[in-house]
Amino acid sequence: MRVEVLGGLERRRRWSQDDKARIVEETLLPGAKVTDVARRNGVAASVVFTWRRQARTVEKVGPCLRRCRSPRR
């Protein structure tokens, strides 16, 4: 188990767009449970659920999760 202690003024961990996308993609695999994926990556499950919701609404979780838009007619 890895423990990361944050000191000083910054107490929140910053996640890169690539990390967010990787974690969200892992939760989309068949049989994957969000809580297990979150625990394995040291993230609160509620944060992962937020990232998944953002990915569905195309809010910059990662370029690989953005929906393709069909051309306007």
C-alpha positions in Angstrom: 0.0 0.0 0.0 1.3 3.4 -0.9 0.6 6.4 1.3 1.1 9.9 0.1 1.3 12.6 2.7 0.5 16.1 1.5 1.9 19.0 3.5 2.0 22.7 3.3 -0.7 24.8 1.8 -1.9 22.4 -0.8 -3.8 19.5 0.6 -5.6 18.3 -2.5 -4.1 16.0 -5.0 -4.0 17.2 -8.6 -4.9 14.6 -11.2 -3.8 15.0 -14.8 -6.3 14.7 -17.6 -4.5 11.5 -18.7 -4.9 10.0 -15.2 -8.5 10.9 -15.1 -9.2 9.4 -18.5 -7.3 6.2 -17.6 -9.2 5.8 -14.4 -12.6 6.5 -16.0 -11.8 4.1 -18.9 -10.9 1.4 -16.3 -14.3 1.7 -14.7 -16.0 1.2 -18.1 -14.5 -2.3 -18.5 -16.9 -5.2 -18.2 -17.2 -6.3 -14.6 -15.3 -3.3 -13.2 -16.6 -1.7 -10.0 -16.0 2.0 -9.5 -15.3 1.5 -5.8 -12.6 -1.1 -6.5 -11.0 1.0 -9.3 -11.0 4.1 -7.0 -9.5 2.3 -4.1 -6.7 0.8 -6.3 -5.8 4.3 -7.6 -6.1 6.1 -4.2 -9.1 8.2 -5.3 -12.4 8.7 -3.5 -15.2 6.8 -5.3 -17.3 10.0 -5.4 -14.5 11.8 -7.3 -14.5 9.0 -9.9 -18.2 9.2 -10.2 -17.9 12.9 -10.9 -15.2 12.3 -13.5 -17.5 9.7 -15.2 -20.4 12.2 -15.2 -18.2 14.9 -16.7 -17.0 12.5 -19.4 -20.6 11.8 -20.3 -21.3 15.5 -20.6 -18.1 16.2 -22.5 -16.5 18.4 -19.8 -12.8 17.9 -20.4 -12.0 14.6 -18.6 -9.8 13.6 -21.5 -9.7 13.8 -25.2 -10.2 10.0 -25.6 -13.6 10.2 -23.8 -15.1 13.0 -25.8 -18.0 12.1 -28.0 -17.7 12.4 -31.7 -20.2 14.9 -33.1 -21.8 14.3 -36.4 -21.5 17.2 -38.9 -24.5 19.6 -38.9 -26.9 19.3 -41.7 
